Amino acid sequence: MSDLRAELTEILDEAEWEWLIPHVQRDAVIVVALELNLVDVGVAIASDNIPSVEQWIDKQLIAKPTIVQVGEWNGDAFGGLRQRTKRFNTLIVQPYVLVQEIVAA
C-alpha cells in the first residue's frame, strides 16, 4: 500500500473549476474538507477503507458538491462575463475526482 500513497502523491495536481465541470456533470466529483489530507482520503477510497470513508461522510468531511457550491464556483456575472477563476487541488481515484478548494491566502 505504500506504493499506492506514493503513486497518489505523484498524481496530485491543481485544476481550474472550468476543467472540473464535466466531472461534476457526470456526478464523479467528491469535495474533501480542508482539514483532511487529500492523499489520505485517496488512499482510503482506493484501498476500500470503509470505516474511515463512512466516518468522513457522516461528519460531512467528504461529499458531493452542493448546488450552492457549484453556483459559487461558476462565479457571478460581471458585465455578462462569467468569472470562473476558482482553483482546486485534485486527485483522481477512479471513478472519482477528489477536489479540495484552494483558499486564497
PEQUI-V87929 format. One record per helix or strand. SS is the DSSP state (H for helix, E for strand). FROM is the first residue (numbers start at 1). LEN is the number of residues. If there is no record, write none. Layout:
BEGIN
SS:FROM:LEN, SS:FROM:LEN
END
This chain:
BEGIN
H:2:10, E:13:4, H:17:9, E:29:4, H:38:9, H:50:9, E:62:2, H:67:8, E:77:2, E:81:2, E:87:7, E:96:6
END
